[in-house]
Amino acid sequence: MSMFASTPQQNVEKSFEAFYEGWLARHEILFEQLQSVTPDDDSVQQRKLIEQVLCHYEQFLEEKSNVANGDVFILFSSPWLSSYERSLLWNGDYKPSLILRLADGAVKSLTPEQREKMERVRDETKRAEREVSEAMASVQESMASPHMVALIRMVDGEKTEQETALQGLKEALKKVSERGDALRALTMKKAVEILSPPQTVQLLTATMRFQMRVRKYGLHRDEVGPSH
């Protein structure tokens, strides 16, 4: 075997980076289509485009799940993102409540009933975020425990116990990651159920615009340095 052969971790990382590059290209196309929508456009066409965008995000979550099965640690280092993008992440991705903050600034003409329902979703989401954060803190504490540190330092003679502990850590991180992604998907689903098609288009446009702007800024900052 060549000494330059790729490791399984490198293969997982390269595979996701290739997917992500194509996903971002589709992201821009869908964003342009959302921007071209007007409130007077046929509601059936709007719903079709909304479904395409939601499927686009669902595909991203599915691919993240594949990465977690290959090497969950990669999800929490996210080498395909800029350093600025990584600084904004919560549990490997953006906070679900960001969806609702974007809705506050982008969605127009909410009825009193819609506002009440969105506020209820906000409370539910924040409560669920706290639960996921607590679960993640518990995993991080176990990583820093004397027993885990000792296992990491073990020599080959005690490799079995080390691998068992590491596998347990990976499984714990996978569960926390899955809970975070499930909450993101659920928060968007609840918001879409409350909003009309034109309002949903406004929310999705704001969400996609935010991601694109953060990425553009992050890549520029990595290139020229944070002081520029």
VENTAQUI-V630824 format. One record per run of one state. SS is the DSSP state (helix for helix, strand for strand, loop for the rest). FROM is the first residue (numbers start at 1). LEN is the number of residues. Records with the same first field share a line. If there is no record, write none. Layout:
SS=FROM-LEN + FROM-LEN
//
This chain:
loop=1-7 + 36-7 + 78-5 + 88-2 + 91-2 + 94-3 + 107-5 + 144-2 + 153-3 + 195-2 + 225-4
helix=8-28 + 43-35 + 83-5 + 97-10 + 112-32 + 146-7 + 156-39 + 197-28
strand=90-1 + 93-1
//
